[in-house]
């Protein structure tokens, strides 16, 4: 964001122009599925963005392919903070908001958004990115990994991000280390 402010009590911001539109737009134009390396690049950028906003006590609450912007180089940026929650305001994090297919189970169940809810939604977004299939809401059934191959570790990373129980999901610090190959990915009970 280059600049932001208020104009007649309405918030505004100026940012880089994103020629490629959203993540969904970009990959439709590519006409192919991304490689595991490309999925990891997107994941790494978004994990860093989430770490930054979480450190500022903000939860995004609506991470999905259409809320991620892509520049002309193919780099992903987290956008659309219209559903965000301020963790210092106990009332805003408890409101049911977000996109059903990408929503964490705890949010759907009682509207309770926590940092790990964003991890779940990012995992669902990465599942969509790699498979080009909509995720099954709330991890009710195991995801279909038949359309991808070649990176079992990435499948495990995305699967643990989508654990039904929020306390079983990895921290953003651990995710950054998994994606960089600095730390071994655990095999969780629900991972194929």
Secondary structure, DSSP 8 states (H G I E B T S, - for coil): --EEEEETTEEEEE----TT-BHHHHHHHHTS---HHHHHHHHHHHHHHHHHHHHTTEE----SGGGEEE-TT--EEE---TT-EETTSTTGGGS--S-GGG--HHHHHH----HHHHHHHHHHHHHHHHH-S---GGG-S----TT--S-HHHHHHHHHHT-SSGGGS--HHHHHHHHTTSS-----TT--
